[in-house]
């Protein structure tokens, strides 16, 4: 059974380019993680400050492993979060 994370990030005014660069930097690393099945990042067509991250792992431990990486700790928690005005993270199990 897979484990899916859908995160919505809203960048602070003037920080959209900064958030976009962090996501673009991290994307190849995220995709290379051993328990990552699929990673895709999106920017809203209506609001360039809104980003949606879709992460599909083999199981919930894949997400735990992802959050434990130095890259996540430094770039997401250290650099991205302070530049956001909102962050929503929802998790799901795949069916079938």
C-alpha contacts under 8 A as a table, 3 or more apart, distances in Angstrom:
res1	aa1	res2	aa2	distance
1	X	58	X	6.95
1	X	59	X	6.50
1	X	93	X	6.77
1	X	94	X	5.95
1	X	95	X	7.12
1	X	96	X	7.78
2	X	56	X	6.85
2	X	57	X	5.80
2	X	58	X	4.75
2	X	59	X	4.98
2	X	60	X	7.62
2	X	93	X	5.77
2	X	94	X	5.10
3	X	56	X	5.80
3	X	57	X	5.12
3	X	58	X	6.18
3	X	59	X	4.90
3	X	60	X	5.46
3	X	63	X	7.96
3	X	91	X	7.24
3	X	92	X	5.82
3	X	93	X	4.67
3	X	94	X	6.09
4	X	54	X	7.30
4	X	55	X	5.57
4	X	56	X	4.45
4	X	57	X	6.19
4	X	91	X	5.61
4	X	92	X	4.98
4	X	93	X	6.10
4	X	94	X	7.03
5	X	53	X	7.79
5	X	54	X	5.99
5	X	55	X	5.02
5	X	56	X	6.48
5	X	89	X	6.87
5	X	90	X	5.76
5	X	91	X	4.51
5	X	92	X	6.39
6	X	52	X	6.93
6	X	53	X	5.63
6	X	54	X	4.81
6	X	55	X	6.39
6	X	89	X	5.86
6	X	90	X	5.34
6	X	91	X	6.41
7	X	52	X	5.64
7	X	53	X	5.07
7	X	54	X	6.73
7	X	87	X	7.09
7	X	88	X	5.52
7	X	89	X	4.28
7	X	90	X	6.28
8	X	50	X	7.07
8	X	51	X	5.67
8	X	52	X	4.51
8	X	53	X	6.41
8	X	86	X	7.95
8	X	87	X	5.67
8	X	88	X	5.12
8	X	89	X	6.47
9	X	50	X	5.79
9	X	51	X	5.10
9	X	52	X	6.36
9	X	84	X	6.69
9	X	85	X	7.99
9	X	86	X	5.93
9	X	87	X	4.62
9	X	88	X	6.61
10	X	49	X	5.44
10	X	50	X	4.54
10	X	51	X	6.35
10	X	84	X	5.53
10	X	85	X	5.74
10	X	86	X	5.07
10	X	87	X	6.35
11	X	14	X	7.84
11	X	15	X	5.59
11	X	16	X	5.33
11	X	19	X	6.73
11	X	49	X	4.92
11	X	50	X	6.45
11	X	83	X	5.94
11	X	84	X	4.24
11	X	85	X	5.77
11	X	86	X	7.22
12	X	15	X	5.31
12	X	16	X	7.02
12	X	49	X	7.21
12	X	83	X	5.70
12	X	84	X	5.03
12	X	85	X	5.13
13	X	16	X	7.17
13	X	49	X	7.57
14	X	17	X	7.50
15	X	18	X	5.17
15	X	19	X	6.29
15	X	49	X	7.67
15	X	83	X	6.12
15	X	84	X	7.76
16	X	19	X	5.18
16	X	20	X	6.05
16	X	48	X	6.65
16	X	49	X	5.05
17	X	20	X	4.99
17	X	21	X	6.14
18	X	21	X	5.24
18	X	22	X	6.40
18	X	80	X	7.96
18	X	83	X	7.98
19	X	22	X	5.16
19	X	23	X	6.26
19	X	80	X	6.10
19	X	83	X	7.33
20	X	23	X	5.16
20	X	24	X	6.11
21	X	24	X	5.06
21	X	25	X	6.03
22	X	25	X	5.11
22	X	26	X	6.17
22	X	75	X	6.90
22	X	76	X	7.87
22	X	80	X	7.14
23	X	26	X	5.19
23	X	27	X	5.92
23	X	41	X	7.34
24	X	27	X	5.39
24	X	28	X	7.81
25	X	28	X	7.08
25	X	29	X	7.86
26	X	29	X	5.32
26	X	30	X	6.04
26	X	71	X	7.74
27	X	30	X	5.11
27	X	31	X	6.15
27	X	39	X	7.32
27	X	40	X	7.70
27	X	41	X	7.73
28	X	31	X	5.13
28	X	32	X	6.28
29	X	32	X	5.16
29	X	33	X	6.64
30	X	33	X	5.51
30	X	36	X	7.22
30	X	39	X	6.82
30	X	66	X	7.70
31	X	36	X	6.14
31	X	37	X	7.57
31	X	38	X	6.55
31	X	39	X	5.73
32	X	36	X	7.05
33	X	36	X	5.33
33	X	66	X	7.51
34	X	62	X	7.86
35	X	57	X	5.44
35	X	58	X	5.31
35	X	59	X	7.40
35	X	62	X	5.03
36	X	39	X	7.17
36	X	55	X	7.42
36	X	56	X	6.06
36	X	57	X	4.47
36	X	58	X	6.39
36	X	62	X	6.71
37	X	55	X	7.82
37	X	56	X	5.32
37	X	57	X	5.19
37	X	58	X	6.33
38	X	54	X	7.75
38	X	55	X	5.93
38	X	56	X	5.01
38	X	57	X	7.06
39	X	53	X	7.44
39	X	54	X	5.66
39	X	55	X	4.63
39	X	56	X	6.34
40	X	53	X	5.96
40	X	54	X	5.16
40	X	55	X	6.66
41	X	51	X	7.14
41	X	52	X	5.85
41	X	53	X	4.48
41	X	54	X	6.22
42	X	51	X	5.50
42	X	52	X	5.07
42	X	53	X	6.28
43	X	47	X	7.77
43	X	48	X	6.18
43	X	49	X	7.56
43	X	50	X	5.87
43	X	51	X	4.43
43	X	52	X	6.36
44	X	47	X	5.23
44	X	48	X	5.68
44	X	49	X	7.49
44	X	50	X	5.51
44	X	51	X	6.14
44	X	52	X	7.75
45	X	48	X	6.74
47	X	50	X	5.72
48	X	51	X	7.64
57	X	60	X	6.92
57	X	62	X	5.56
57	X	63	X	6.66
58	X	62	X	6.47
59	X	62	X	5.63
59	X	63	X	7.51
60	X	63	X	5.41
60	X	64	X	6.62
61	X	64	X	4.83
61	X	65	X	6.02
62	X	65	X	5.03
62	X	66	X	6.11
63	X	66	X	4.92
63	X	67	X	6.20
64	X	67	X	5.22
64	X	68	X	6.29
65	X	68	X	5.12
65	X	69	X	6.64
66	X	69	X	5.56
66	X	72	X	6.99
67	X	72	X	5.68
67	X	73	X	7.00
68	X	72	X	6.87
68	X	73	X	6.94
69	X	72	X	5.34
69	X	73	X	6.35
70	X	73	X	5.03
70	X	74	X	5.95
71	X	74	X	5.22
71	X	75	X	5.57
71	X	76	X	7.36
72	X	75	X	5.48
72	X	76	X	4.99
72	X	77	X	6.49
73	X	76	X	5.95
73	X	77	X	5.12
73	X	78	X	6.29
74	X	77	X	5.87
74	X	78	X	4.70
74	X	79	X	6.50
75	X	78	X	5.39
75	X	79	X	4.82
75	X	80	X	6.13
76	X	79	X	5.61
76	X	80	X	4.74
76	X	81	X	6.07
77	X	80	X	6.14
77	X	81	X	5.36
77	X	82	X	7.76
78	X	81	X	6.53
78	X	82	X	7.11
79	X	82	X	6.16
79	X	83	X	7.05
80	X	83	X	5.30
80	X	84	X	6.62
81	X	84	X	5.28
81	X	87	X	7.98
84	X	87	X	6.95
